[in-house]
Amino acid sequence: MSRFETAKAMYQEYGVDVEAALQTLEKVKISMHCWQGDDVSGFENSAELSGGIAATGNYPGKARTAEELFADMDVAFSLIPGKHKVNVHACYATDGEAERNALEPKHFQSWVQYARERGLGLDFNPTFFSHPNAADSLTLSHPDAAIRSFWVEHGKACRRIAAHFGKELGQLCLNNVWIPDGYKDVPADRFGPRERLKNSLDAIFAEKFNPEHIVDSVESKVFGIGLESYTVGSHEFYLSYAAQNGVLCLLDSGHFHPTEVISDKIPTMLLFFDKLALHVTRPVRWDSDHVVRFDNELQEIAKEIVRCSALDRVLIGLDFFDASINRVSAWVVGMRNMQKALLYALLMPHAKLAGLQTRGAFSELMAIQEELKLYPFGDIWDRFCEMHNVPVRCQWFNRIQEYEQTVQSKRK
């Protein structure tokens, strides 16, 4: 406790209430994406991974069944402080087989049971990729009405499943729509596909559900592999659609131009939307979905959420998949880093710093910002881990090594 008390006293000099920061962080739920555990394979085995998505590497121990995936998530959650959520894709149906346009809540009862037994929430995503009807990378904007109708029905089915999750677990379920639609080369018609997408979304969102059970979001992307020249669901399209239709706009930190950062977009979006959804990832030169690190942009994302007093308005989920390292370790690193960034932000004297900016005291502002980078934040983080009975520092990796040797290495 001596290191913690010393650190607490240092932050107190700037008026930061460390105990209050820890209590605030304890209430934040982060949605851990199930698809890191098996490289976005899912349980259908109906088509190769598509939609510009690629998981590189072949590290041993990949989860092959729902039971293995649940076991891997249990290990991850045992090393992550607090209670969180699991983000599920529609291709991870566990209870019986059904075509995607005929999926029902009954096909995901194992997920509900898993979450209920552990006090977790669930989020959901329709799966508009890795399917024969998405072979040409067009779904909700497809010129073929029959294919377009198939995906509209899939979207409707997924909303019913998400509403079921929210009702059964008593926690709001985010249902997020992302589609891979676009063209490799310069299109002759940009308007038509977007008009079809708008009409498809209107049909999907027509049914009303209890807003305490489900909230919908739409997710943009600047481009994908094989879709370099034109993306139907652009940021401008979805931002406009969300503003006009009462759904959330989801910002994925890898889905913008390499010179753009979503940390700068968050405060603007919060001025005009009641809630905002995030998929936090780490792009390396492009939307490569690397494991989230405790880097500058992650810290800035967290700072903007905290500065805007928006921890109850921003729905935070992670989205990365790395098949070159232990998959459970990747979950733990990413989740703990997201929490570290939020704690780091909660320990900043935002009011004091903002006051310096307003007064034009930029020299003092810079000096304090730089000194705070070396404050003993790690001692506060260790205290948070101890509060939740999870290993501090890198002690958690011992559990990963043990699990890999005793369980994952035996998966052939």
C-alpha positions in Angstrom: 0.0 0.0 0.0 2.9 2.4 0.5 3.5 2.8 -3.2 -0.2 3.3 -3.8 -0.5 5.9 -1.0 2.6 7.8 -2.3 1.1 7.8 -5.9 -2.3 8.9 -4.5 -0.7 11.8 -2.7 1.1 13.0 -5.8 -2.1 13.0 -7.9 -3.9 14.7 -5.0 -1.5 17.7 -5.4 -3.3 18.4 -8.7 -6.7 17.9 -7.1 -7.2 14.4 -8.5 -9.3 12.0 -6.3 -7.7 8.6 -6.9 -10.3 6.7 -5.0 -13.1 8.2 -7.0 -11.2 7.4 -10.2 -11.0 3.7 -9.2 -14.7 3.6 -8.3 -15.6 5.1 -11.6 -13.5 2.7 -13.6 -15.1 -0.2 -11.8 -18.4 0.6 -13.4 -17.2 0.7 -17.0 -18.1 -2.3 -19.1 -16.0 -3.1 -22.2 -17.3 -5.4 -24.8 -14.8 -8.2 -25.6 -15.1 -9.5 -29.1 -15.5 -13.3 -29.4 -13.9 -13.5 -32.8 -10.3 -13.0 -31.5 -10.5 -16.5 -30.1 -10.8 -18.3 -33.4 -9.6 -15.8 -36.1 -13.2 -14.8 -37.1 -14.0 -18.4 -38.2 -17.3 -18.8 -36.5 -19.2 -22.1 -36.3 -20.8 -22.3 -39.7 -17.9 -23.4 -41.9 -19.9 -22.2 -44.9 -17.4 -20.0 -46.7 -13.9 -18.7 -46.6 -13.2 -15.5 -44.7 -14.2 -12.6 -47.0 -15.2 -8.9 -47.0 -11.6 -7.7 -46.9 -11.0 -9.4 -43.6 -7.8 -11.4 -43.0 -6.4 -13.0 -39.9 -2.7 -13.7 -40.3 -0.6 -16.3 -38.5 -1.2 -19.9 -37.3 -0.4 -19.9 -33.7 -1.3 -23.2 -32.1 -4.3 -23.5 -29.7 -7.1 -21.9 -31.8 -10.6 -22.5 -30.4 -12.5 -24.9 -32.7 -15.8 -25.3 -30.8 -18.1 -23.2 -28.6 -16.9 -25.1 -25.6 -13.3 -24.3 -26.3 -14.1 -20.7 -27.1 -16.1 -20.3 -23.8 -13.2 -21.9 -21.9 -10.7 -19.5 -23.5 -12.9 -16.5 -22.6 -13.1 -17.7 -19.1 -9.4 -17.7 -18.7 -9.2 -14.2 -20.3 -11.9 -12.8 -18.0 -10.2 -14.3 -14.9 -7.2 -12.0 -15.7 -9.2 -8.8 -16.5 -10.5 -6.6 -13.7 -14.2 -6.1 -13.4 -17.4 -7.4 -15.1 -17.8 -6.8 -18.8 -19.6 -7.9 -22.0 -19.0 -10.3 -24.9 -19.5 -9.1 -28.4 -20.9 -11.9 -30.6 -21.2 -12.2 -34.4 -24.1 -14.0 -36.0 -21.9 -16.6 -37.5 -21.3 -17.9 -33.9 -24.7 -19.6 -33.5 -24.2 -22.4 -31.1 -27.6 -24.2 -30.8 -28.7 -25.9 -34.0 -28.2 -24.9 -37.6 -30.1 -22.3 -39.6 -29.5 -20.2 -42.6 -28.5 -16.6 -41.7 -31.9 -15.1 -42.7 -33.6 -17.6 -40.5 -31.6 -17.2 -37.3 -33.6 -17.0 -34.0 -32.8 -16.4 -30.4 -33.0 -20.1 -29.8 -29.8 -20.6 -31.8 -27.8 -18.5 -29.3 -29.1 -19.8 -26.0 -25.7 -21.1 -25.0 -24.4 -17.5 -25.2 -27.2 -16.3 -23.0 -26.5 -19.0 -20.5 -22.8 -18.4 -20.5 -23.3 -14.7 -19.9 -25.9 -15.1 -17.3 -23.9 -17.5 -15.2 -20.9 -15.1 -15.2 -22.8 -11.8 -14.8 -21.8 -10.6 -18.3 -23.7 -8.6 -20.9 -23.9 -9.4 -24.6 -23.6 -7.3 -27.8 -24.4 -8.5 -31.3 -23.4 -8.1 -34.9 -25.1 -9.4 -38.1 -22.5 -11.2 -40.2 -22.5 -9.8 -43.7 -19.4 -11.6 -44.9 -18.0 -15.1 -45.3 -21.1 -16.4 -47.1 -22.0 -17.4 -50.7 -24.4 -14.5 -50.9 -21.6 -12.1 -50.2 -19.1 -13.6 -52.7 -19.0 -10.5 -54.8 -18.7 -8.2 -51.7 -22.2 -6.7 -52.1 -25.0 -7.4 -49.6 -27.5 -4.7 -48.6 -26.6 -2.7 -51.6 -26.6 -5.6 -54.1 -28.4 -4.9 -57.4 -30.0 -8.3 -57.2 -33.2 -7.9 -55.2 -33.2 -11.5 -54.1 -29.8 -11.3 -52.6 -30.5 -7.9 -51.1 -33.7 -9.3 -49.5 -31.8 -12.2 -48.0 -29.5 -9.8 -46.2 -32.4 -7.6 -45.1 -34.0 -10.6 -43.5 -30.7 -11.5 -41.8 -30.5 -7.9 -40.4 -34.1 -8.2 -39.1 -33.4 -11.6 -37.5 -30.3 -10.3 -35.8 -32.2 -7.4 -34.2 -34.6 -9.8 -32.7 -31.7 -11.8 -31.3 -30.1 -8.7 -29.9 -33.4 -7.6 -28.2 -33.7 -11.1 -26.7 -30.1 -10.8 -25.3 -31.0 -7.4 -23.7 -34.2 -8.7 -22.2 -32.8 -11.9 -20.9 -29.7 -10.4 -19.3 -31.1 -7.1 -18.2 -28.2 -5.2 -19.9 -28.5 -3.1 -23.0 -27.4 -4.9 -26.1 -25.7 -3.0 -28.9 -26.6 -4.4 -32.4 -24.0 -3.1 -34.8 -24.4 -3.2 -38.6 -21.2 -3.3 -40.8 -21.2 -4.5 -44.4 -18.3 -5.0 -46.8 -20.0 -3.5 -49.8 -17.9 -1.7 -52.3 -15.9 -1.9 -55.6 -12.3 -2.5 -56.4 -12.1 0.1 -59.1 -13.7 3.5 -59.8 -17.5 2.9 -60.0 -19.8 4.2 -62.7 -22.6 4.8 -60.2 -22.0 5.9 -56.6 -25.5 7.0 -55.9 -27.4 3.8 -56.8 -25.7 1.4 -54.3 -26.1 4.0 -51.5 -29.8 4.4 -52.3 -30.2 0.7 -52.1 -28.3 0.5 -48.8 -30.5 3.3 -47.4 -33.7 1.4 -48.4 -32.3 -1.8 -46.9 -31.5 -0.2 -43.6 -34.9 1.4 -43.5 -36.5 -2.1 -43.8 -34.2 -3.6 -41.2 -34.8 -0.9 -38.6 -38.6 -0.7 -39.2 -39.5 -3.0 -36.3 -39.5 -1.3 -32.9 -38.1 -2.8 -29.8 -37.8 -1.8 -26.1 -34.9 0.7 -26.0 -33.9 -0.7 -22.7 -33.0 -4.0 -24.4 -31.4 -3.0 -27.7 -29.7 0.0 -29.4 -28.7 -0.1 -33.0 -25.6 1.3 -34.6 -24.1 1.5 -38.1 -20.3 1.3 -38.8 -18.4 2.9 -41.7 -15.2 2.0 -43.3 -12.9 3.9 -45.7 -11.9 0.9 -47.8 -11.3 -2.8 -47.7 -9.0 -5.3 -49.4 -10.4 -5.7 -52.9 -12.7 -2.7 -52.3 -10.1 0.1 -52.5 -11.9 2.6 -54.7 -15.4 2.8 -53.3 -17.1 1.9 -50.1 -20.9 2.1 -50.1 -21.1 2.5 -46.3 -18.9 5.5 -46.0 -18.5 7.7 -42.9 -20.6 10.5 -44.4 -23.3 8.0 -45.4 -23.6 6.5 -42.0 -23.2 9.7 -40.0 -26.1 11.2 -42.0 -28.2 8.1 -41.7 -27.7 7.9 -38.0 -28.5 11.5 -37.4 -31.7 11.2 -39.5 -32.9 7.8 -38.2 -32.2 7.7 -34.5 -29.5 5.0 -34.5 -26.0 5.3 -33.3 -22.9 5.9 -35.4 -20.1 3.5 -34.5 -16.5 4.7 -34.9 -13.9 2.0 -35.6 -10.5 3.4 -34.9 -9.1 1.4 -37.9 -11.7 2.5 -40.4 -10.5 5.9 -41.4 -7.7 7.4 -43.4 -4.3 6.8 -41.7 -4.0 10.5 -40.9 -7.4 10.6 -39.1 -7.9 9.7 -35.5 -11.3 9.0 -33.9 -10.2 10.7 -30.6 -10.8 14.0 -32.5 -14.2 12.9 -33.7 -15.5 11.8 -30.3 -16.2 15.3 -28.7 -17.9 16.5 -31.9 -20.1 13.4 -32.1 -21.1 13.8 -28.5 -22.4 17.3 -29.1 -25.0 15.9 -31.5 -25.7 12.3 -30.4 -27.0 11.1 -27.1 -24.8 8.0 -27.3 -21.8 6.9 -29.4 -20.4 3.4 -30.1 -16.7 2.6 -30.5 -14.8 -0.4 -31.9 -11.3 0.2 -30.6 -8.5 -1.5 -32.6 -5.0 -0.6 -33.7 -4.4 0.0 -37.4 -0.8 -0.4 -38.7 -0.8 1.5 -42.0 -4.3 0.4 -42.7 -7.2 -1.4 -41.0 -5.1 -4.3 -39.9 -6.8 -4.9 -36.6 -3.7 -5.3 -34.4 -4.0 -5.9 -30.7 -4.7 -2.7 -28.8 -1.6 -1.3 -27.2 -1.3 1.5 -24.5 -0.3 4.0 -27.2 -0.9 7.7 -27.7 -4.2 7.3 -29.7 -5.7 4.9 -27.2 -4.9 7.3 -24.4 -6.4 10.2 -26.4 -9.6 8.2 -27.0 -9.9 7.6 -23.3 -9.2 11.2 -22.4 -11.9 12.5 -24.7 -14.5 10.1 -23.3 -13.6 11.2 -19.7 -13.2 14.9 -20.6 -16.7 14.9 -22.1 -18.1 13.2 -19.0 -19.3 10.5 -21.4 -18.4 7.2 -19.8 -22.2 6.5 -19.6 -22.8 7.6 -23.2 -20.0 5.9 -25.1 -20.3 2.1 -25.7 -16.8 0.7 -25.8 -16.0 -2.5 -27.7 -12.8 -3.9 -29.0 -12.2 -5.3 -32.5 -8.9 -7.0 -33.4 -7.8 -10.5 -34.3 -4.2 -11.7 -34.3 -3.5 -15.3 -35.1 0.3 -14.9 -34.8 0.3 -14.9 -30.9 -1.6 -16.7 -28.1 -5.2 -15.6 -28.7 -6.2 -15.5 -25.0 -3.1 -13.4 -24.3 -4.2 -11.0 -27.0 -7.6 -10.6 -25.4 -6.0 -9.9 -22.0 -3.5 -7.4 -23.3 -6.2 -5.5 -25.3 -8.8 -5.4 -22.5 -6.4 -4.4 -19.8 -4.9 -1.7 -22.0 -8.3 -0.2 -22.6 -8.9 -0.1 -18.9 -5.4 1.3 -18.3 -6.2 4.1 -20.8 -9.5 4.9 -19.1 -7.8 5.0 -15.7 -5.0 7.2 -17.1 -7.6 9.6 -18.3 -9.5 9.5 -15.0 -6.3 10.5 -13.2 -5.8 13.7 -15.3 -6.6 17.1 -13.8 -8.8 17.9 -16.7 -10.4 21.0 -15.2 -7.0 22.5 -14.3 -5.6 21.8 -17.8 -8.6 23.2 -19.6 -8.4 26.3 -17.5 -4.8 26.8 -18.5 -5.8 26.5 -22.2 -8.6 29.0 -21.8 -6.3 31.5 -20.2 -3.7 31.0 -22.9 -1.1 29.7 -20.5 0.3 27.2 -23.0 3.8 27.0 -21.6 2.5 25.9 -18.2 0.0 23.6 -19.9 2.7 21.8 -21.9 5.0 21.6 -18.9 2.3 19.9 -16.7 1.1 17.6 -19.4 4.7 16.4 -19.9 5.4 15.9 -16.2 2.2 13.9 -15.7 3.4 11.3 -18.2 6.0 10.2 -15.6 3.6 10.2 -12.6 3.2 6.7 -10.9 0.1 5.7 -12.8 1.2 2.0 -12.7 0.9 1.9 -8.9 -2.7 3.0 -9.2 -3.4 0.4 -11.9 -1.8 -2.3 -9.6 -4.2 -1.3 -6.9 -7.2 -1.6 -9.3 -6.0 -5.2 -10.2 -5.7 -6.1 -6.5 -9.2 -4.8 -5.8 -10.5 -7.4 -8.3 -8.2 -10.2 -7.3 -6.4 -10.4 -10.7 -2.6 -10.6 -11.1 -0.7 -7.3 -11.3 1.9 -6.4 -13.8 2.9 -9.3 -16.0 2.2 -12.0 -13.4 -1.0 -12.8 -15.4 1.1 -14.2 -18.2 2.1 -17.2 -16.0 -1.6 -18.3 -16.2 -1.5 -17.9 -20.0 1.6 -20.1 -20.3 0.1 -22.7 -18.0 -3.2 -22.8 -20.0 -1.3 -23.1 -23.3 0.7 -26.0 -22.0 -2.1 -27.9 -20.4 -5.0 -27.1 -22.7 -4.4 -25.3 -25.9 -1.3 -27.3 -27.0 -3.4 -30.4 -27.0 -5.8 -29.0 -29.7 -4.8 -30.6 -33.0 
